Amino acid sequence: MPLVAVGIDSIKTIVHYASSRYTSYVLNINTPGFVLLDSSVFVYDGAGRIIGENFYESPAGTGNDYYLAAKFDYSYDASSNFASLIFHQLDQSGAEVFTASTSNIKYDSEVNPIHTNNEAFVMGHPEWTSFNNIISEQGSDSNGPVDDQTITMSYTYNSARKPATNVTRIVPDNTTTNTSYYYQ
């Protein structure tokens, strides 16, 4: 069902930027009878890279009842490519109730055409901070091996060493996605 069908015609995200860095953002979805109000605060390392995100939720949607609902931990490899993500879901008492991770991320040696810096986190794609293209990664969570996934990507490249096409396979789901890239 499209969001418009349930009364959502827009989603508003307010991004805060100070001292040459993204500090936080607030997401507001307001529909008849329901308000979703979430906020995230970014954590930086000494090199100016985002290494964490603290996610706050306002269950009543009023903004006066925020609690720490989740934490993301990010790491980078020696080439400054995105190396891992660990997601910690917390209940209102602060107890961890679920964990998920993406790890063992491997890269090609070619140019990532959508490489950005910390802007990637604001757009919800931390993997875009990488200089190269992901060719494989492992997903897992606290439900155990039943939820484990291996994701592989294979590319063809254009003359500028950027992806022309991509085939992504997810196992054991047996999902395949084909992507074509166009540049201007």
N, C-alpha and C positions, 0 to 999 in steps of 0.2 A: 504494500500500500504506500503510495507516495506521501511524503510528509505534508504536502498541501492538502491532501484528502483528510488529514486529521487536524487541520487548522494551523499547521506550521508553514509559514511562507518565507521565513528567514531565521537565520541563526546569527546571533551577534557575538563576536569575540573582540574583546578589548585587550590589546597588547600594550604592556608598559615597557618603556625603554628609557634608561637613565645611565649616565656615565659610560656611554658608548657600548651598552650591552642590554640585551633583553633581560628584564628582571622577573616578569610574571605576566600572566594573562587571566582574564575572566571570561567564561563562556556563559551566555544567558540564552536559554530557549524558553519562550513564554507562549503557552497555548491556553485555550480556555480550560480552566480547571486544573492546570498543571504548570509549574515553573521549575526549570532545572537551572541551578546556579552552581557552577564549579569554578575553581580557581587553582592555578599552578604557580609555584615559585621555583625558579631555576637556581641550581647550585653550580658554581664554577670552580675550576682548578686554577693553579698559578699561571698556567699558559693561556687562560682566557677561554678554555673549552668548557662546555656544559657537561658536567659529570653526574648530575642528579636533577630530579624534578620531584618536588613535594606537591601532591595533588590534594586539594581540600574540597569538601563537598558540603553544601547547605541543604540538608534533607527537606526542610520546610520551604526552601526557595526564597527565604527572607533575607539571607546574608548575615543574620545575627546568630546563627547556630552552626558555623563552619566547624568541621573536625578534619584531622588528617586521615584521609580515606585510602591513600596509596602513596607509594614511593617508587620511583624509577632510579636505578643505578646504571650509569653508562660507562663504558671504558673504550680505550683506543689502543691500537697496536703501534709498533715502532714506526710505521709509515704514516701515522696519524689517520688511518682508516678506522671506522667504527668497528669495535671488536666484540662488544657484547651489550646486552640489555637484560636487566633483572627487574621484574615487576613484583612488588609486594603489595597485596591488597590487605587493608586493615579494617577492622570493625570499629565501631564508635568508642570502644574502650581502649583502642590502640593495639589489640591483639592481631597478629597476622593470621589471616584466614585462607589465603591462597598465594601461591608464588608461581611465576612463569618466567622463562628465560629464552633468549636467543643467544646462541654461542657457536663456537667453532666456525666463525664466519671466514670464508676464504674469498680472495679477490683475483681478478685477472690483472694484467699489467697495462690495460688500455684506459682511455680517458672516460670518466664518468660525466656524461653530458649534463646532468642535473646536480652537479656538485655545488653545494652552498656551504656557508659556515654555520653559525648558530641559528640562522634563519630556518634551517631544516627542522629544528625542534618546535619552533612556533607553528610550523605547518604540519606537525605531527609525523615527520619522517626523519628520524635521527640518522638513518642510513645514508641520507643525502649528504652528510658531512664528509663522506669518503671520496678520495680522489679517484679511486678505481671502481670497477663494477663487481658486485657480489656474484660469485659463481656457485657458492654453496653455503648453507647454514643449517644449524640444528635447533629445533624448537622443543622445549619440554616444559612440564609444569608439575605442580605438587600432587596431581592425580596419578602420577606414576607413568610407566612406559606405555600404557594404553593411549596416552595423548601425544606421545613423541612424534615428531615429524622431521623428515629430512627434505630440504628444499634445494633443488639444483637449478641453475640457470645456464643456458648455453646461448652464445651470441654469434652473429655474423657482424662484421665491422665494415664501415665505409672507409674511404681514403683518408679521412681525418682521424682514424683510429677510434671513432665513436660507434656505439652500437647501431646497426641497421635493423636487425631483427633480434628477437629474444624468444626462447622457449623456456618456460618455467614449469618444473614438475615438482609436485608435492607427494611424498610417499609417507604413510601407506594409503593416503586418501585417493591416490591415482587420479589426481587433478592435473591437467595440463592447460597452460595459458600461453597463447601466442601474441607477441607484441611487435609492432612495426614502429620505427622511430622516424620522424620527419623533422628536419632542421630548416630554419630560415636564416 
